[in-house]
Amino acid sequence: MIDPRREAVLILKRDGQFEDKTSEVTAYRTGEDRTTVTFRGGRSYPYGTDKVRILRDPSVTALDADARVEVDGVVWSSAREILTFRPPEPRRGAGFATRCGERTGSAATRPSG
């Protein structure tokens, strides 16, 4: 199960907006060109790395008693803190080409550490 206080899993919708699917995700596995996401019920789906964002290490902001949080036009009066996730680290791409121009494309690497 994904701990929503430590990570957020966002998946790109057809309309081009990312949607928070953290509460539905039980696991994920990242690879060079795919991220496989497993949802409640056990079904796993591979997504291109450009279609999944894994956000980590949020900072926590405590709210005082007078603060109000609004989400999509709805006030959440019970909110006591806000978690702000840092953006995902960009994947570094390196172009490549085969001999005689047979194929061209790109490869991605992750920073170590």
ZICOR-V654553 format. One record per backbone hydrogen bond with DSSP energy under -0.5 kcal/mol. NH is the residue of the N-H (numbers start at 1). CO is the residue of the C=O. Records with the same first field share a line. If there is no record, write none. Layout:
NH=CO / CO
This chain:
2=25
4=2
6=3
7=3
8=55
10=8 / 53
11=19
12=51
13=17
16=13
19=11
21=9 / 19
22=9
24=21
25=21 / 22
26=38
27=38
29=36
31=34
35=47
36=29
37=35 / 45
38=27
39=37 / 43
40=24
42=39
45=37
47=35
49=33
51=48
52=49
53=10
55=8 / 53
57=6
59=84
61=82
62=60
63=80
67=64
69=76
71=74
74=71
76=69
77=75
79=76
82=61
84=59 / 82
85=83
86=56
92=109
93=91
94=107
96=105
98=103
101=98
102=99
105=96
107=94
109=92
